[in-house]
Amino acid sequence: MDFYLGFLDNNGPNGYVQLNIVANDSGSCIINIPFFNISETIAINGNGKNIYNISKDIEMNITGIEMKGVKVSCDIDVSIYAMNYYMAYSEGYLAIPYKSLGRRYIAATYSNINFTIIMLNNVSVGVVCTENNTTVTLFLKIKNGVLYFGGHAYQSNDSLTVNLNAYETFYFSNTHDLSGTIITSTKPVAVVSGGDISINKSSQYTDYTTEMILPSEQLGKDFVVPLLYDSFCLYRVLADDDATVTIQNSTSRNTKTLVKGEFLEISNFTTSTVESSTGVLVQLYCAKLYSTCNYAMTTVPSIQHFKTSYQFAVVSNYPLDRFPPDNFFITIIITADDKHDLILDGVKGIMFNEKSTIKLAGKKYSILSHELDVGIHEMHHADSVPFGLIVYGRNPLDGYAYPAGLKLNSQ
């Protein structure tokens, strides 16, 4: 089982990258990092905590091509939660296995700020190449300004093409939103995107966010979009191709037509549903309060991504333990009639906090939340009913979120 990983620049000179590897069985993984001339085999403890730290120097931080890709090859099935730590700028993502990567992506960043801070306020995208002789083409969407590369100034709607070999990365950033940029490749690649965000335009504070983006081949059509615990959230629906999108909550129903590269932003929302004629990417951005800076970014799993069981990590390995999240929550999306048969860490009948209910395609769904401790957890349904699961940790200055797992197709 192989993974190709990449990491975006995270502000300051300190911090580190951390791989949290979760497995049901014991085995081994080989970590290959050509940038450091590392090829190392590590033992994996089934049902235990497996951590591998990487120097911050692996982060992509120069517009252009670098040898910054990381490959993890395991002889057992694993899930990898990749964290990037620096002070109060920490976030992570669920890694997508190589077998589920694709050749087309839509970038999801976020920029909503009316001020400039040195070293802050950048959004960024990184492409990680898996095979030699791969041609990557970007169809750029830039909210304002230009992207400089190779002596050229690229504007929104321009295309940019580069040729990459295995382990090479292509990184680009801007002070303005890059959401809607389409990335295509002749061979499978991995894509990470994010940057420093603030939901509040008048705030002088930002937080680092990052996510490994789902390829076009893996995008879903039907979503229940939750609020994470008691947070203020907004979400975006990004169209990889032309799409008719219907968004509904308890009081309204609206249908919009998007062309490829366009997105909708929905704020101040209650639990909503999204139905699309073609696959779309739904990204959720949350903070405890509108005025704070503990932002987290996560991919919202579609109904098509739901699994019947998960083994997952709740993490808190912040440098010097200076800003550990105060709380760790899971958010569960499940058909309402089946919520009582969930089993968490071997215990059935847990009284989850039901935040809301909503109907999608004739079925009623419940959105449940529950606080957990740091560690490895297992959750499944007694009757193998699929459900969605998001992990969320935060403190007053920082936050992270990622799907616990996703049902994905192979190439």
ZIFEN-V424037 format. One record per run of one state. SS is the DSSP state (H for helix, E for strand, L for the rest). FROM is the first residue (numbers start at 1). LEN is the number of residues. If there is no record, write none. Layout:
{{SS:FROM:LEN} {SS:FROM:LEN}}
This chain:
{{L:1:1} {E:2:4} {L:6:2} {E:8:1} {L:9:7} {E:16:8} {L:24:3} {E:27:7} {H:34:3} {L:37:1} {E:38:7} {L:45:5} {E:50:6} {H:56:3} {L:59:1} {E:60:1} {L:61:3} {E:64:3} {L:67:3} {E:70:5} {L:75:3} {E:78:8} {L:86:5} {E:91:4} {L:95:2} {E:97:1} {H:98:3} {L:101:1} {E:102:5} {L:107:16} {E:123:7} {L:130:4} {E:134:6} {L:140:7} {E:147:3} {L:150:2} {E:152:3} {L:155:4} {E:159:6} {L:165:4} {E:169:6} {L:175:7} {E:182:16} {L:198:9} {E:207:6} {L:213:3} {H:216:3} {L:219:1} {E:220:6} {L:226:6} {E:232:8} {L:240:3} {E:243:6} {L:249:4} {E:253:6} {L:259:4} {E:263:5} {L:268:4} {E:272:16} {L:288:8} {E:296:4} {L:300:3} {H:303:3} {L:306:1} {E:307:1} {L:308:1} {E:309:6} {L:315:4} {H:319:3} {L:322:5} {E:327:9} {H:336:6} {E:342:3} {L:345:2} {E:347:2} {L:349:4} {E:353:8} {L:361:2} {E:363:9} {L:372:3} {E:375:7} {L:382:5} {E:387:9} {L:396:2} {E:398:6} {L:404:8}}
